Amino acid sequence: EVFSPNGEGEPIKMRAGQILMAIGRRPNVEKLLGKDISLEMEGGKIAVNSDFETSERGIYAIGDVSARTQLAHVAAAQGTYVVEKIVGRPHTIRLQSVPSGMYVSLPIVPNCIYTDPEIATVGLTEEEAGLRGLKVRCGHFSMEENGRSIISGEQDGFIRLVFEAYSNTIVGAQMMCPRATDMIGEIATAIANGLTAEQMSFAMRAQPTYNEGIGAAIEDALRKA
């Protein structure tokens, strides 16, 4: 088989028994609305405002029919947000965060890929931060040095944390390692609460755990401060 990423560069030749192709998804809005309802659409999705209200006052759209990110936990969070708005209760969930002293709105939706090793991301990468005018420093840890990884024989992977350079506030993380999809929640919580590297370092992490890698990545970032 021949695979050429984006049609650029030299083709890569490899043997394979099966090919898995992921071509994306699109909202299924057919037969969703009654004949007397006509909602504004945008790129094949139902258009909504920042509160997920459609062009028809009092009608809201959440999840895959309107969301930019088509994930189950995104739909659940949006549903909670909308119900709380309708009943007039304070919001118990954040969909994005603007840390104190910063001007950039940070996405706090975890993205997970259930491969081996697992892959998980949240917030901004170093490159995305640069495009938004943020100067950052990164903390990196290779899982080949993690005690739990050595015990389990799963030493492939890394943890990379991205901090705003002046305040040391966490703005993103990228992990490729065992239990990455579980551990990314700690970083999402830290971003949502505007925690700094110092504040995150106060937490004691059990030994031996994969989670120790987060502490080591924090220490690496603090050494560069």
Disulfide bonds with the S-S distance in Angstrom:
none
